[in-house]
Amino acid sequence: MMNKSLVIPKFSWGFSLEWLLLSAIAISILLRILNLGSREFWYDEVLSLLLSTGQKTAYNTPGDTPVVLANYTSLLSLPVESGVGEIILTLKQLIHGLLGGEPHPPIFFLSQHLWLRLFGNSEIAMRSLNTLFSIAAIFSAYGLGKTFLGHRGGLFLAALLGINPFFLFHSLNLRMYAPLVLWVTLSSWALLHLIDQRDTQIPDSPRSQWLWNTILIVSIPAGLLTFYLYGYWVIVLAVLVLYLDRQHWLQHGCRLGFGVLLAMPWILWGTIKQLRNSDLNRFGAGAKSVPAWLNHLQDVTRTLGTDLLVGDWVTSLEPINVTIAGCLVILLLLTCCISLWRQGEQKKLGVALILGILPLFLALVVDIATKKFTLGFGWGRTMIIILPGCLLLLALWVERGVSSQLRTPIATGLLLVYLTISIGDFSLRPRSVFHSVAELILQERNQPTLIAMNSQAWGHVMRLAYYIPSKSPVMLLAQKPGELATSLEKVLKDEAGKYHRVIWLDSSSPLWSRLKTEAEIETQKQKVKQVLSTQFQLNSTQSLSGTMFLDKFTASLYKNASFK
């Protein structure tokens, strides 16, 4: 009787854990589908759209006179084409747009260009390709976890990756980070499979060997041509070979080397041109009030906190809170390492650390050597390649480092934490800033309107162009913060009586030519108010905000009472 009572709980716990993991994977896919269009494009997403249309080279920064806003709207769609020759010309313009200062390789933008041709430029259409890539990455993570830990370990890794808040956000983000995770998981899965096959009594068939070799070799140039810092991952794969299968380093090295060679034509031609035109100085600015070593330590801590815990909440949290989250993550990872070491899982622990921590260490060493701060750039996204490996470490710990009685409660707890953060992110943090501006336009959609904005940043301009109805008679005056009042005064004097309404968009983060002090900012605001008050009356004011500081605007609607 005692033996039976022990066996039954074991079966039910294992059964329930497996179904829990499958449910988490299903929920992760459902969350992606439900949130495809729940937020408007943020700053970088609309730039991705502009680059993908091949019309970035046609973009001109607004001058000191109003421009028809719809002229910018047309740049966010494919140009009018009448034949194959013009399609090829559009592709050439896309490449030229990348070479002119964009620091990212072409595969992401070319794939989005194809998707744009098939499905259009709506939010759902443009994000859906990345969502498909992310779902493929989840299934690839299952394969990686199964190869490393077995079926249940694969399910757990897939579930962790699927509902990880950081990866969920980037799965619904029109940038290159979701496909990057796919190439990371595919390449590591393929390499581990090829290494493991040498230790099995039943080797792969020639066709299967060809397939796995192809997956590994293709994943490497795909990753390099998606995001240049994938180069760290190639080094990680090489280290993994030396750690697990040093006797056959030459064969594995040929695979890795051939993959790199496939990317060399673009690297030797396109990457060099991009480096000449890109602004790399933006990676050199750490906090000047603290020593460089402390900046680097903060970058590492915040990257771990963002990627493995808070996700896109990082854009709303104070830096100290992200640092605390990073410290908690480091404490958890150390606990995992100590527990696994005591359980005699040193070899597998080494694999997980190579895949999860080594890329971070390599980036840190390069940052220190070059006196840059790439780790801290972009709210953790430059190091998204560490995500599968770090989650693999957690999965390894739950599978091999804790007792069977604690396995399900710990797994459930980790998944619930991720699920709560992820659902809270998309439920509590809407982003509809420019939808609100569009609603102001639609109140009197046929009335001539001037939008005066204290920012010439192209992300702000193009977000306006995307969301404002293109058929409404809307003109845009976008100027640097210190020049808006002067230009607006001249426009209203030269075009007196032309506009029924003026919408003054005051950005809290104009990006270019920011005013240095609060006193300067307030002075310029008063000047704009004074200029507008000569012909218009203030009708309404509303504060607009989204998920990050780039979304923060004050929209003031002024009406001309004498307009006929």
ABEGO torsion letter per residue (X at the ends): XAAAAAAAAAAAAAAAAAAAAAAAAAAAAAAAAAAAAABBBBAAAAAAAAAAAGAAAABBBBBABBBBAAAAAAAABBBBBABAAAAAAAAAAAAAAAAAGBABBAAAAAAAAAAAAAAEABAAAAAAAAAAAAAAAAAAAAAAAAAAAEAAAAAAAAAAAAABAAAAAAAABBBAAAAAAAAAAAAAAAAAAAAAAAABABBBBAAAAAAAAAAAAAAAAAAAAABAAAAAAAAAAAAAAAAABAAAAAAAAAAAAAAAAAAAAAAAAAAAAAAAABBAAAAABBBAABBAAAAAAAAAAAAAAAAAAAEAAAAABBAAAAAAAAAAAAAAAAAAAAAAAAAGAAAAAAAAAAAAAAAAAAAAAAAAAAGBBAAABGGGAAAAAAAAAAAAAAAAAAAAABBAAAAAAAAAAAAAAAAAAAAAAAAABBBAAAAAAAAAAAABAABBBBBBBABABAAAAAAAAAABBAABBBBBBBBBAAAAAAAAAAAAAAABGABABBBBBBBABAGBGBBABAAAAAAAAAAAAAAAAAABBBABBBBBBBABAAABBBBBBBBBAABX
